[in-house]
């Protein structure tokens, strides 16, 4: 589950349940994708692909730090208007 606020102040709630199997799993509520696939690249890394209508809209990598306290997610792709996206999010375990 993810709750975000976009650049125009719109609240977006999306949900997905995925397995590390590289297969497409549905996403509810995302304007960027209707499916996501996740594949483990190593013990602490996962490769992620977001799709809309079967077309790849974004790719990314999730990396967990060696101490397990920080996850860094990088994403590149395009939004529904065709604009380039380059995102980096860092999550610290509380």
GROMACS elastic network, one bead per residue, 0.5 to 0.9 nm:
[ bonds ]
;  ai    aj funct       b0    kb
    1    13     6  0.73547   500
    1    14     6  0.57868   500
    1    16     6  0.64382   500
    1    17     6  0.83823   500
    2    12     6  0.79814   500
    2    13     6  0.57829   500
    2    14     6  0.53478   500
    2    15     6  0.63269   500
    2    16     6  0.88556   500
    3    11     6  0.71302   500
    3    12     6  0.57224   500
    3    14     6  0.66133   500
    3    15     6  0.89054   500
    4    10     6  0.82532   500
    4    11     6  0.58585   500
    4    12     6  0.53210   500
    4    13     6  0.66571   500
    4    14     6  0.86534   500
    5     8     6  0.78089   500
    5     9     6  0.55332   500
    5    10     6  0.53685   500
    5    12     6  0.60450   500
    5    13     6  0.88760   500
    6     9     6  0.53312   500
    6    10     6  0.54050   500
    6    11     6  0.66308   500
    6    12     6  0.73494   500
    7    10     6  0.74252   500
   12    29     6  0.70517   500
   12    30     6  0.72083   500
   12    31     6  0.83682   500
   13    28     6  0.82317   500
   13    29     6  0.58247   500
   13    30     6  0.72228   500
   14    27     6  0.67865   500
   14    28     6  0.53118   500
   14    30     6  0.52654   500
   14    31     6  0.88511   500
   15    26     6  0.85685   500
   15    27     6  0.56471   500
   15    28     6  0.51738   500
   15    29     6  0.66896   500
   15    30     6  0.79075   500
   16    25     6  0.72028   500
   16    26     6  0.62159   500
   16    28     6  0.64873   500
   16    35     6  0.83203   500
   16    36     6  0.79782   500
   17    25     6  0.70302   500
   17    26     6  0.76645   500
   17    27     6  0.78112   500
   18    21     6  0.82582   500
   18    23     6  0.86034   500
   18    24     6  0.82465   500
   18    25     6  0.59136   500
   18    26     6  0.83003   500
   18    36     6  0.76428   500
   18    37     6  0.71707   500
   18    38     6  0.70921   500
   19    22     6  0.76876   500
   19    23     6  0.79230   500
   19    25     6  0.81316   500
   19    37     6  0.79016   500
   19    38     6  0.66900   500
   19    39     6  0.80370   500
   20    23     6  0.80119   500
   20    37     6  0.76305   500
   20    38     6  0.50190   500
   20    40     6  0.58642   500
   20    46     6  0.80078   500
   21    24     6  0.86622   500
   21    37     6  0.74674   500
   21    38     6  0.63599   500
   21    39     6  0.55553   500
   21    40     6  0.78256   500
   22    36     6  0.88006   500
   22    37     6  0.50722   500
   22    40     6  0.81732   500
   22    47     6  0.86852   500
   22    48     6  0.83128   500
   22    49     6  0.86842   500
   23    36     6  0.78375   500
   23    37     6  0.51439   500
   23    38     6  0.71179   500
   23    39     6  0.82039   500
   24    35     6  0.56561   500
   24    36     6  0.52361   500
   24    38     6  0.79959   500
   24    49     6  0.85543   500
   24    50     6  0.85244   500
   24    51     6  0.83489   500
   25    34     6  0.83623   500
   25    35     6  0.52004   500
   25    36     6  0.52930   500
   25    37     6  0.60995   500
   25    38     6  0.88370   500
   26    33     6  0.87297   500
   26    34     6  0.57191   500
   26    36     6  0.64700   500
   26    37     6  0.89405   500
   27    30     6  0.65974   500
   27    33     6  0.68733   500
   27    35     6  0.50826   500
   27    36     6  0.67552   500
   28    33     6  0.86237   500
   28    34     6  0.66375   500
   28    35     6  0.84447   500
   29    33     6  0.85999   500
   29    34     6  0.79829   500
   30    33     6  0.56093   500
   30    34     6  0.66226   500
   31    34     6  0.78535   500
   31    52     6  0.87911   500
   31    79     6  0.80636   500
   31    80     6  0.69891   500
   32    50     6  0.78674   500
   32    51     6  0.77478   500
   32    52     6  0.67669   500
   32    57     6  0.69428   500
   32    58     6  0.81763   500
   32    78     6  0.80272   500
   32    79     6  0.58306   500
   32    80     6  0.60346   500
   33    36     6  0.72974   500
   33    50     6  0.56645   500
   33    53     6  0.79648   500
   33    56     6  0.84404   500
   33    57     6  0.68879   500
   33    58     6  0.82602   500
   33    80     6  0.89939   500
   34    50     6  0.75968   500
   34    51     6  0.60934   500
   34    52     6  0.50171   500
   34    53     6  0.70469   500
   34    54     6  0.85296   500
   35    49     6  0.83867   500
   35    50     6  0.58703   500
   35    51     6  0.51988   500
   35    52     6  0.64560   500
   35    53     6  0.83182   500
   35    54     6  0.80231   500
   36    48     6  0.70204   500
   36    49     6  0.55941   500
   36    51     6  0.61593   500
   36    52     6  0.89331   500
   37    47     6  0.82613   500
   37    48     6  0.57088   500
   37    49     6  0.52646   500
   37    50     6  0.66347   500
   37    51     6  0.84729   500
   38    46     6  0.64961   500
   38    47     6  0.57466   500
   38    49     6  0.66242   500
   38    50     6  0.89986   500
   39    45     6  0.87720   500
   39    46     6  0.55143   500
   39    47     6  0.52969   500
   39    48     6  0.65816   500
   39    49     6  0.88706   500
   40    43     6  0.72433   500
   40    44     6  0.80252   500
   40    45     6  0.60830   500
   40    47     6  0.62604   500
   40    48     6  0.88107   500
   41    44     6  0.77605   500
   41    45     6  0.52278   500
   41    47     6  0.61446   500
   41    61     6  0.89186   500
   42    46     6  0.68555   500
   43    46     6  0.83442   500
   43    64     6  0.88514   500
   44    62     6  0.80847   500
   44    63     6  0.57201   500
   44    64     6  0.51115   500
   44    65     6  0.72839   500
   44    66     6  0.77830   500
   44    68     6  0.86816   500
   45    61     6  0.69310   500
   45    62     6  0.55723   500
   45    64     6  0.64730   500
   46    60     6  0.84055   500
   46    61     6  0.56459   500
   46    62     6  0.51837   500
   46    63     6  0.67078   500
   47    59     6  0.76305   500
   47    60     6  0.59397   500
   47    62     6  0.65861   500
   48    58     6  0.83467   500
   48    59     6  0.56800   500
   48    61     6  0.58280   500
   48    62     6  0.75668   500
   48    75     6  0.86413   500
   49    56     6  0.68661   500
   49    57     6  0.78770   500
   49    58     6  0.60157   500
   49    60     6  0.64190   500
   49    61     6  0.88130   500
   50    55     6  0.84210   500
   50    56     6  0.58778   500
   50    57     6  0.57617   500
   50    58     6  0.50964   500
   50    59     6  0.61665   500
   50    60     6  0.83911   500
   50    77     6  0.89730   500
   51    54     6  0.55967   500
   51    55     6  0.51539   500
   51    57     6  0.51987   500
   51    58     6  0.69554   500
   51    59     6  0.89251   500
   52    55     6  0.53753   500
   52    56     6  0.65550   500
   52    57     6  0.64281   500
   53    56     6  0.84597   500
   56    59     6  0.75735   500
   56    77     6  0.81768   500
   57    76     6  0.84955   500
   57    77     6  0.54285   500
   57    78     6  0.56260   500
   57    79     6  0.72257   500
   57    80     6  0.85556   500
   58    75     6  0.65730   500
   58    76     6  0.54422   500
   58    78     6  0.63547   500
   58    79     6  0.83835   500
   58    85     6  0.80901   500
   59    74     6  0.83609   500
   59    75     6  0.56311   500
   59    76     6  0.55666   500
   59    77     6  0.63114   500
   60    73     6  0.69636   500
   60    74     6  0.52767   500
   60    76     6  0.63108   500
   60    77     6  0.86904   500
   61    72     6  0.80357   500
   61    73     6  0.57245   500
   61    74     6  0.54442   500
   61    75     6  0.67851   500
   62    71     6  0.67082   500
   62    72     6  0.56972   500
   62    74     6  0.66508   500
   62    75     6  0.89358   500
   63    70     6  0.82652   500
   63    71     6  0.55070   500
   63    72     6  0.52431   500
   63    73     6  0.65116   500
   63    74     6  0.86979   500
   64    67     6  0.81107   500
   64    68     6  0.58821   500
   64    69     6  0.74839   500
   64    70     6  0.58143   500
   64    72     6  0.65342   500
   64    73     6  0.89129   500
   65    68     6  0.51116   500
   65    69     6  0.63792   500
   65    70     6  0.53126   500
   65    71     6  0.61998   500
   65    72     6  0.79712   500
   66    69     6  0.79442   500
   66    70     6  0.84783   500
   67    70     6  0.76672   500
   68    71     6  0.76620   500
   68    93     6  0.80656   500
   69    91     6  0.83223   500
   69    92     6  0.57937   500
   69    94     6  0.81031   500
   70    90     6  0.69067   500
   70    91     6  0.55538   500
   70    93     6  0.60686   500
   71    89     6  0.82296   500
   71    90     6  0.58176   500
   71    91     6  0.51171   500
   71    92     6  0.65929   500
   71    93     6  0.81762   500
   72    88     6  0.70709   500
   72    89     6  0.57653   500
   72    91     6  0.63343   500
   72    92     6  0.88377   500
   73    87     6  0.79081   500
   73    88     6  0.56563   500
   73    89     6  0.51674   500
   73    90     6  0.63968   500
   73    91     6  0.82186   500
   74    86     6  0.75427   500
   74    87     6  0.56277   500
   74    89     6  0.65214   500
   74    90     6  0.87963   500
   75    85     6  0.73523   500
   75    86     6  0.57076   500
   75    87     6  0.50219   500
   75    88     6  0.64343   500
   75    89     6  0.87071   500
   76    84     6  0.74514   500
   76    85     6  0.52817   500
   76    87     6  0.64756   500
   77    82     6  0.89190   500
   77    83     6  0.83016   500
   77    84     6  0.58043   500
   77    85     6  0.50671   500
   77    86     6  0.68644   500
   78    81     6  0.76609   500
   78    82     6  0.52960   500
   78    83     6  0.52459   500
   78    85     6  0.52581   500
   78    86     6  0.86143   500
   79    82     6  0.52647   500
   79    83     6  0.54441   500
   79    84     6  0.66522   500
   79    85     6  0.66304   500
   80    83     6  0.74964   500
